[in-house]
Amino acid sequence: MLRHARTADWLETVAEGRQADLAEVLANHRWAAHEIARTLGEDPVPYAPAARDAMHRAARRAFALHALDTAHEWVERACALGLPPDPALDLFCAELAFYRDRDGFLREDGMDRLRALAEQLGHGGDLAGAARAWTLLGTAAWSQADRAATLTYLDRAVELFDSLPESAEKAGALLELARAHMLNFELEPTILAADAADELAERLGLAEVRASAMITIATARYVAGAPDGFEQLVALTEHCRRHQLASHRRALHNMAWAQLEEGDIEATKRLIDELRGLDLASGHALATSFADEAGRSYHAGDWPGAITAATASTNRPAIEWDLSVVVQSAWLRELCGEPVGPDEVARAVAAAQRSGFHRVLLATLANAALYHALGGRPAEAVAALRALEADWLTTRMIAFGEWVTPASAAAALLGPEESARVRTMLKRSPRETAWVGAAMSVLEGRITGDATCYLDAAQAYERIGDASDRILAQAAAARTLVGSGERDRAEPVIAEVAAFAERNGAPRLLDGLTPRSAPRPSRSLPAAP
């Protein structure tokens, strides 16, 4: 017992500047001294404060190395010592709980407890601790796609840090503020906050913060349509990979999303798999959910899988980032003849409007327009497209595939006038991505009545790796051919659509395309021009 305590004392005197490296060794000695005293029936209380401090440091060290389970073990021991509450330790416990299980933290009133802790730290004079708590609150709020709360919390954190000496925590708050603006594609405030974080990180020698700031700036520039934005993301991903930075996770995540927008689904899947491998190895990486399983199933042409994944995601507290997937599931079920809740889509649209994030709203509205168009509710579909247009006109960014594809499909079902209007919207995109090009072909097919345009779109979606949107374009081409009396030319296309419909249990894909000998369905998709 005394030997462990004296060894820890000695290590603290000779390890000046290396306490972080020896944190676990010190914690083991302090813990051993406490446990031996307790086991022998002696009073362990004199050993408890030093043990808690040492285990807190060891937990922070493990957290910094992304060993979250190890960090959790240390804080559980520290909290079990029976000492009076320590707000600093409580704050770290909240941060650890959030990154270990974000959904669980949000579901179990973690936000309320964290707000109370932030106020307690501020009233107690620990302004740095309070600022860290407000920063974490901001991060948690944007994980729920709550822009107003995100900016409120992060602005409060930055304001508190302004009165404090420069620190890694202050740089982190600036970085989170930059990311919040980047997530809403606000280029100027993103770069302003990221540059401030980068300059502070450079003075403090914080390589991780600098890398993350550069990733944020490169992503914002890519979204704005800068010609070199994509190449910057590629270079930063390789830099983080080569130097084994924790920011490698963020770089991979943003690079995967950029590859998706570039129309390379296979590259996106490879990067996501690499990211999953890193996280399974030891890491933690907070990122908005892209409903990866639902997306993979949809792109692979597996509609039951996409519906199942979307349904599972509705039980998550952070569902706000995936609202468009929920509405996509609704129109998939519409085509499969499965029930959709009467207010399901309306609730999703309302939640997207509350979020304050353009990406959430645009994608949700586009899928809502397609849902209504497929259901024979043209007025509701047009209203969704008008709301989408109103939001889109306030932005300056490339048009994302997750909304241009359903928006163009909805417009094509509604008719030439709506198709021309959506085409005008897409021309605002600073750059024509593969998704925009495919959508333009769909719209041209409806405007001109030329089935070849739809077939061109189908080929474009095939190059992207999107089987579902390819078959929707094929179905539109077949309906156009049938409508123009070119039934023989339509037959091979119809056969392909029929095989897809049978695999996925989606009989409504064949509306208007039934074989000559079969009766036409009672409810069909809008007729081709």
Secondary structure as UniProt FT lines:
FT   HELIX           2..14
FT   TURN            16..17
FT   TURN            19..22
FT   HELIX           23..39
FT   TURN            40..41
FT   HELIX           45..47
FT   HELIX           48..64
FT   TURN            65..66
FT   HELIX           68..79
FT   TURN            80..81
FT   HELIX           87..100
FT   HELIX           102..107
FT   TURN            108..109
FT   HELIX           110..123
FT   TURN            124..125
FT   HELIX           127..143
FT   TURN            144..145
FT   HELIX           147..162
FT   HELIX           168..183
FT   TURN            184..185
FT   HELIX           187..204
FT   HELIX           207..223
FT   TURN            224..225
FT   TURN            227..228
FT   HELIX           229..242
FT   TURN            243..244
FT   TURN            246..247
FT   HELIX           248..261
FT   TURN            262..263
FT   HELIX           265..281
FT   HELIX           292..299
FT   TURN            300..301
FT   HELIX           303..313
FT   TURN            314..315
FT   TURN            317..318
FT   HELIX           319..322
FT   HELIX           323..336
FT   TURN            342..343
FT   HELIX           344..355
FT   HELIX           358..374
FT   TURN            375..376
FT   HELIX           378..392
FT   TURN            393..394
FT   HELIX           401..414
FT   HELIX           416..426
FT   TURN            427..428
FT   HELIX           434..448
FT   HELIX           451..464
FT   HELIX           467..483
FT   TURN            484..485
FT   HELIX           487..504
FT   HELIX           507..510
FT   TURN            511..512
FT   TURN            516..517
//
